[in-house]
């Protein structure tokens, strides 16, 4: 598999109108802002994009909107296509192929307590549905259970599987996977711990806070590649300070509030997601105006 995909990707937010319907205008505003930050690309239709609150038809519309944004055609677009049914996932995958996106990714099925073999069969069918490289996904915080090491190894061995997005604190499992499958790509999904994963050899990151601080994460990635630990620690601390605020506000609502504070018409999260703190706007605005963060705002 090609390693041209390595690098840093924003887990792109979705744009909704004030009435909660999908909004192409706001999606374009968010995407244009994010792509000014020097990232390798964007990861669309994932959890950060509130895909669990969107229909398959809305996700298809979102794909078409993003495909029509000029800046998106100049970068890598990884389309997350994980849906409760294999059929809908394949529909989204084939749309992404038709629109010229770079790669696919998908949550493992988790609407029911699926067996390991059912998870394997899901990814097997998805990997055969298009010629696009597929990034599998380990994210126990979302699925409710970690996938066993041997299952992840089997998934990485599937034809057309290019690598994994690893959103777990089990760094030993991550290291074991890298040692056993060294020719695959490894993306890390916890923004506040990226430096640790990069030290273990991750090829890049995919994260929610990259929507706001893409420039910072690109610099963090380069610092770790250059073994500049001092700079990496300083950048990771800014990231962690931001995440601490988001844990008080709600992550997606807080990131959207941050974009609004920066003048982006990002709208609000889709219900039932709400801002968890009545001072969300003030909290993120204050943080974004500090001397430590100003250099990293696009």
Secondary structure as the mmCIF struct_conf table of DSSP 4:
data_model
#
loop_
_struct_conf.conf_type_id
_struct_conf.id
_struct_conf.beg_label_comp_id
_struct_conf.beg_label_asym_id
_struct_conf.beg_label_seq_id
_struct_conf.end_label_comp_id
_struct_conf.end_label_asym_id
_struct_conf.end_label_seq_id
BEND BEND1 UNK A 3 UNK A 3
TURN_TY1_P TURN_TY1_P1 UNK A 4 UNK A 5
STRN STRN1 UNK A 7 UNK A 11
HELX_LH_PP_P HELX_LH_PP_P1 UNK A 12 UNK A 15
STRN STRN2 UNK A 16 UNK A 16
TURN_TY1_P TURN_TY1_P2 UNK A 18 UNK A 19
BEND BEND2 UNK A 20 UNK A 21
STRN STRN3 UNK A 22 UNK A 22
HELX_RH_AL_P HELX_RH_AL_P1 UNK A 24 UNK A 34
TURN_TY1_P TURN_TY1_P3 UNK A 35 UNK A 36
BEND BEND3 UNK A 37 UNK A 37
BEND BEND4 UNK A 40 UNK A 40
STRN STRN4 UNK A 41 UNK A 44
BEND BEND5 UNK A 45 UNK A 46
HELX_RH_3T_P HELX_RH_3T_P1 UNK A 47 UNK A 49
TURN_TY1_P TURN_TY1_P4 UNK A 50 UNK A 50
HELX_RH_3T_P HELX_RH_3T_P2 UNK A 51 UNK A 53
BEND BEND6 UNK A 54 UNK A 54
HELX_RH_AL_P HELX_RH_AL_P2 UNK A 56 UNK A 67
TURN_TY1_P TURN_TY1_P5 UNK A 68 UNK A 68
HELX_RH_3T_P HELX_RH_3T_P3 UNK A 70 UNK A 74
BEND BEND7 UNK A 75 UNK A 75
STRN STRN5 UNK A 76 UNK A 80
BEND BEND8 UNK A 84 UNK A 85
HELX_RH_AL_P HELX_RH_AL_P3 UNK A 86 UNK A 98
TURN_TY1_P TURN_TY1_P6 UNK A 99 UNK A 100
BEND BEND9 UNK A 102 UNK A 102
STRN STRN6 UNK A 103 UNK A 105
HELX_LH_PP_P HELX_LH_PP_P2 UNK A 107 UNK A 109
BEND BEND10 UNK A 111 UNK A 112
HELX_RH_AL_P HELX_RH_AL_P4 UNK A 116 UNK A 129
BEND BEND11 UNK A 131 UNK A 132
STRN STRN7 UNK A 133 UNK A 138
HELX_RH_AL_P HELX_RH_AL_P5 UNK A 140 UNK A 143
BEND BEND12 UNK A 144 UNK A 145
HELX_LH_PP_P HELX_LH_PP_P3 UNK A 146 UNK A 148
HELX_RH_AL_P HELX_RH_AL_P6 UNK A 149 UNK A 156
TURN_TY1_P TURN_TY1_P7 UNK A 157 UNK A 157
BEND BEND13 UNK A 158 UNK A 158
TURN_TY1_P TURN_TY1_P8 UNK A 159 UNK A 160
STRN STRN8 UNK A 161 UNK A 166
BEND BEND14 UNK A 168 UNK A 169
HELX_RH_AL_P HELX_RH_AL_P7 UNK A 171 UNK A 180
BEND BEND15 UNK A 181 UNK A 181
TURN_TY1_P TURN_TY1_P9 UNK A 182 UNK A 183
BEND BEND16 UNK A 184 UNK A 184
STRN STRN9 UNK A 185 UNK A 188
HELX_RH_3T_P HELX_RH_3T_P4 UNK A 191 UNK A 193
HELX_RH_AL_P HELX_RH_AL_P8 UNK A 194 UNK A 199
TURN_TY1_P TURN_TY1_P10 UNK A 200 UNK A 201
STRN STRN10 UNK A 204 UNK A 207
BEND BEND17 UNK A 208 UNK A 208
TURN_TY1_P TURN_TY1_P11 UNK A 209 UNK A 209
HELX_RH_AL_P HELX_RH_AL_P9 UNK A 210 UNK A 225
TURN_TY1_P TURN_TY1_P12 UNK A 226 UNK A 227
HELX_RH_AL_P HELX_RH_AL_P10 UNK A 229 UNK A 249
HELX_RH_AL_P HELX_RH_AL_P11 UNK A 251 UNK A 261
TURN_TY1_P TURN_TY1_P13 UNK A 262 UNK A 263
HELX_LH_PP_P HELX_LH_PP_P4 UNK A 269 UNK A 270
TURN_TY1_P TURN_TY1_P14 UNK A 271 UNK A 272
BEND BEND18 UNK A 276 UNK A 277
TURN_TY1_P TURN_TY1_P15 UNK A 278 UNK A 279
HELX_RH_AL_P HELX_RH_AL_P12 UNK A 280 UNK A 288
TURN_TY1_P TURN_TY1_P16 UNK A 289 UNK A 289
BEND BEND19 UNK A 290 UNK A 290
HELX_RH_AL_P HELX_RH_AL_P13 UNK A 291 UNK A 294
TURN_TY1_P TURN_TY1_P17 UNK A 295 UNK A 296
#
